[in-house]
Amino acid sequence: MWLDPEELSEWAYWYCRYKEDKPEVRKYITDSRWAYTYCKFVKDIQEVRKYITDSRWAYYYCSYVKERPEIRKYIKDNKCG
């Protein structure tokens, strides 16, 4: 049974947060939601940050982590949802 990309991203996030932050696992954090969560609660690094492309999660990132032009460009409006 294969995981869909969002489930795989979630699994990789939880593994990196609570087990061990391994690059070979971190590379699966490709869903915007889990990339944002990783950058907020584990480590704000470009290799994961580049996947924050959904408007909602880009807004949260710029509001709660750091204002970055490369993330802000994905915000379609200032609404969270």
KEFIGU-331531 format. One line per 4 residues: their letters; for each residue x, y, z of N, C-alpha, C, CB. Coordinates in Angstrom, 1 decimal. Each point is the difference from the previous one (the first is absolute). Last residue first. Glycine has a CB too. Example, Ala and Ser with C-alpha at 12.3 -4.5 7.8 and 13.67 -1.06 7.14 Angstrom:
REM residues 2
sa	12.8 -2.2 7.1 0.9 1.1 0.0 -0.8 1.1 0.8 1.2 -0.6 -2.2 | -0.9 -5.1 2.1 -0.9 1.2 0.0 0.9 1.2 0.0 -1.9 -1.2 1.2
//
This chain:
REM residues 81
gckn	-7.5 31.0 4.3 -0.8 -1.2 -0.3 -0.7 0.0 -1.3 -0.2 -0.2 2.3 | 2.4 4.0 0.4 0.6 -1.3 0.4 -0.9 -1.1 -0.3 1.2 1.1 1.9 | -0.4 4.1 -4.1 -0.9 -0.9 0.7 0.7 -1.3 0.3 -2.0 1.1 -1.0 | 3.5 2.8 -1.7 0.5 -0.1 1.4 -1.0 -0.8 0.9 1.1 2.3 -0.4
dkiy	0.2 -3.2 -5.0 -0.7 1.0 0.8 0.4 -0.1 1.4 -2.0 0.0 -1.6 | 4.3 -2.4 -1.6 -1.0 0.5 -0.9 -0.8 1.1 0.6 0.0 -2.2 -1.2 | 5.1 0.0 2.0 -1.2 0.4 0.7 -0.9 0.7 -1.0 1.2 0.3 2.2 | 3.3 -1.8 -3.2 -1.1 -1.1 -0.1 -1.3 0.4 0.6 1.8 -1.7 -0.1
krie	2.3 4.4 0.3 -0.5 0.0 -1.3 -1.1 -1.1 -0.3 2.2 0.8 -0.7 | 0.3 -0.4 4.9 -1.1 0.9 -0.2 -0.6 0.0 -1.3 1.1 1.5 1.7 | 2.9 -4.0 -0.8 -1.2 -0.6 0.5 -1.2 0.9 -0.2 1.4 -1.3 1.7 | 2.8 2.9 -2.9 -0.2 -1.2 -0.8 -1.1 -0.9 0.5 2.4 0.0 -0.4
prek	-1.1 4.0 2.8 -0.6 0.3 -1.3 -0.3 -1.2 -0.9 1.2 2.1 0.1 | -1.2 -1.9 5.4 1.0 -0.3 -1.1 -0.7 0.2 -1.3 1.2 -1.7 1.4 | -1.8 2.1 4.3 -0.5 0.6 -1.2 1.1 -0.2 -1.1 -1.4 1.7 1.3 | 0.4 -5.1 3.0 0.9 1.1 -0.5 -0.6 0.6 -1.3 2.0 -1.0 1.1
vysc	-4.5 -1.8 2.3 1.4 -0.4 0.0 0.9 1.1 -0.4 -0.7 -2.3 -0.6 | -4.1 2.8 0.9 0.4 -0.6 1.3 1.5 -0.5 0.0 -2.4 -0.7 0.3 | 0.0 3.0 -4.1 -0.6 0.6 1.2 0.7 -0.5 1.3 -2.1 0.2 -1.2 | 3.2 -1.9 -3.2 0.4 1.4 0.1 -0.5 0.7 1.3 0.0 0.1 -2.5
yyya	-1.3 -4.6 1.7 1.5 0.1 0.1 0.4 1.4 0.2 0.3 -2.0 -1.4 | -4.8 1.2 0.5 0.3 -0.4 1.4 1.5 0.1 0.2 -1.9 -1.5 0.1 | 0.4 2.2 -4.5 -0.5 1.1 0.9 0.4 -0.3 1.4 -1.9 0.5 -1.5 | 2.7 -3.8 -1.6 0.9 1.1 -0.2 -0.3 1.2 0.9 0.3 -0.8 -2.4
wrsd	-3.2 -2.9 2.3 1.1 -0.3 0.8 1.1 1.0 -0.2 -0.5 -2.4 -0.2 | -3.5 3.0 -2.3 -0.3 -0.1 1.4 1.3 -0.2 0.9 -2.3 -0.9 -0.6 | 2.6 0.7 -4.3 -0.3 1.4 0.6 -0.2 0.0 1.5 -1.0 0.5 -2.2 | 4.1 -4.2 -0.2 -1.4 0.2 0.1 -0.3 1.4 0.7 -0.4 -2.6 0.1
tiyk	4.8 0.7 -0.6 -0.5 0.7 -1.2 -1.5 0.2 0.0 1.9 -1.0 -1.3 | 2.6 -1.0 3.9 -1.1 0.8 0.5 -0.5 0.8 -1.2 0.9 0.0 2.4 | 3.0 -2.8 -2.6 -1.3 -0.7 -0.3 -1.2 0.8 0.5 1.3 -2.2 0.1 | 3.4 3.5 0.6 -0.4 0.1 -1.4 -1.3 -0.6 -0.4 2.4 0.0 -0.5
rveq	-0.3 -0.4 4.9 -0.7 1.2 -0.2 -0.5 0.2 -1.5 1.3 1.0 1.9 | 1.7 -4.5 -0.5 -1.4 -0.3 0.3 -0.9 1.2 -0.3 0.7 -1.6 1.8 | 4.0 2.0 -2.5 -0.3 -1.2 -0.6 -1.5 -0.5 0.2 2.4 -0.6 0.3 | -0.5 4.5 1.9 -0.4 0.2 -1.4 -0.4 -1.3 -0.7 1.6 2.0 -0.1
idkv	-2.1 -1.3 5.5 1.1 -0.1 -1.0 -0.6 0.0 -1.4 1.4 -1.4 1.7 | -2.6 1.8 3.8 -0.3 0.8 -1.2 1.1 -0.1 -1.0 -1.4 1.5 1.4 | -0.3 -5.0 2.6 1.1 0.8 -0.5 -0.4 0.7 -1.3 1.7 -1.6 1.1 | -4.9 -0.4 2.3 1.3 -0.8 0.1 1.1 0.9 -0.4 -1.2 -2.1 -0.6
fkcy	-3.4 3.7 0.8 0.3 -0.7 1.2 1.3 -0.8 0.1 -2.4 -0.1 0.2 | 0.8 3.0 -4.0 -0.4 0.7 1.2 0.5 -0.8 1.3 -2.0 0.9 -1.2 | 2.8 -2.7 -3.2 0.7 1.3 0.2 -0.3 0.7 1.2 0.0 0.2 -2.4 | -2.5 -4.1 1.4 1.4 -0.3 0.3 0.8 1.2 0.2 -0.2 -2.0 -1.4
tyaw	-4.2 2.6 0.1 0.1 -0.5 1.4 1.4 -0.4 0.3 -2.4 -0.8 -0.2 | 1.5 2.1 -4.3 -0.2 1.1 1.0 0.2 -0.4 1.4 -1.6 1.0 -1.6 | 1.6 -4.4 -1.6 1.2 0.8 -0.1 0.0 1.2 0.9 0.2 -0.7 -2.4 | -4.0 -2.0 2.1 1.0 -0.6 0.8 1.4 0.7 -0.1 -1.2 -2.2 -0.3
rsdt	-2.5 3.8 -2.3 -0.4 0.0 1.4 1.1 -0.6 0.9 -2.4 -0.3 -0.7 | 2.9 0.2 -4.1 0.1 1.3 0.6 -0.3 0.1 1.5 -0.6 0.9 -2.2 | 2.7 -5.3 -0.2 -1.3 0.6 0.1 0.1 1.4 0.7 -1.2 -2.3 0.0 | 4.9 -0.8 -0.4 -0.3 0.8 -1.3 -1.3 0.6 0.0 1.5 -1.5 -1.2
iykr	2.1 -1.6 4.0 -0.9 1.0 0.5 -0.2 1.0 -1.2 0.8 -0.3 2.4 | 2.2 -3.5 -2.6 -1.4 -0.3 -0.3 -1.0 1.0 0.5 0.7 -2.3 0.0 | 4.1 2.5 0.8 -0.2 0.2 -1.4 -1.5 -0.3 -0.5 2.4 -0.5 -0.4 | -0.5 -0.5 4.9 -0.5 1.4 -0.2 -0.3 0.3 -1.5 1.4 0.7 1.9
vepk	0.7 -4.8 -0.6 -1.5 0.0 0.3 -0.6 1.4 -0.3 0.4 -1.8 1.8 | 4.2 1.2 -2.4 -0.6 -1.0 -0.9 -1.5 -0.2 0.3 2.2 -1.1 -0.2 | 0.6 4.0 3.0 -0.2 0.6 -1.4 -0.7 -1.0 -0.9 2.0 1.3 0.3 | -2.8 -1.3 5.1 1.0 -0.6 -1.0 -0.4 0.6 -1.4 0.2 -2.1 1.3
deky	-1.4 2.6 4.1 0.0 0.8 -1.2 1.0 -0.4 -1.0 -0.8 1.9 1.4 | -1.9 -4.8 2.5 1.3 0.5 -0.4 -0.2 0.8 -1.3 1.2 -2.0 1.1 | -4.9 1.0 2.2 0.9 -1.2 0.0 1.4 0.5 -0.3 -1.8 -1.5 -0.8 | -2.0 4.5 1.0 0.0 -0.7 1.2 1.0 -1.2 0.0 -2.3 0.7 0.3
rcyw	1.7 2.5 -4.1 -0.2 0.8 1.2 0.3 -0.9 1.3 -1.7 1.4 -1.2 | 1.9 -3.3 -3.1 1.1 0.9 0.2 -0.2 0.8 1.3 0.3 0.2 -2.5 | -3.7 -3.2 1.2 1.3 -0.8 0.3 1.1 1.0 0.3 -0.8 -1.8 -1.6 | -3.3 3.6 0.3 -0.1 -0.5 1.4 1.3 -0.8 0.3 -2.5 -0.1 -0.2
yawe	2.1 1.8 -4.2 0.0 1.0 0.9 0.1 -0.5 1.5 -1.3 1.5 -1.6 | 0.6 -4.5 -1.9 1.4 0.4 0.0 0.2 1.2 1.0 0.3 -0.7 -2.4 | -4.7 -0.9 1.6 0.8 -1.1 0.7 1.4 0.5 0.1 -1.5 -1.8 -0.9 | -1.3 4.5 -1.6 -0.4 0.1 1.5 0.9 -1.0 0.7 -2.3 0.7 -0.5
slee	2.7 -0.7 -4.1 0.6 1.2 0.6 -0.3 0.1 1.5 -0.3 1.2 -2.2 | -1.7 -4.7 -0.2 1.5 -0.2 0.1 0.7 1.2 0.6 -0.1 -1.5 -2.0 | -4.5 1.8 1.0 0.2 -0.9 1.2 1.5 -0.3 0.2 -2.2 -1.0 -0.5 | 1.0 3.7 -3.2 -0.3 0.7 1.2 0.2 -0.9 1.2 -1.6 1.4 -1.2
pdlw	2.1 -3.3 -3.2 1.1 0.9 0.4 -0.3 0.8 1.3 0.4 0.2 -2.4 | -2.5 -5.1 2.1 0.0 1.1 -1.0 1.0 1.1 0.5 -2.5 -0.5 -0.6 | 3.3 -4.8 1.5 -0.6 1.2 0.6 -0.1 1.1 -1.1 1.0 -0.5 2.3 | -1.1 -5.1 -2.8 0.7 1.3 -0.2 -0.7 1.1 0.7 1.0 -0.8 -2.1
m	-0.9 -4.9 2.5 -0.8 1.2 0.0 0.9 1.2 0.0 -1.9 -1.2 1.2
//
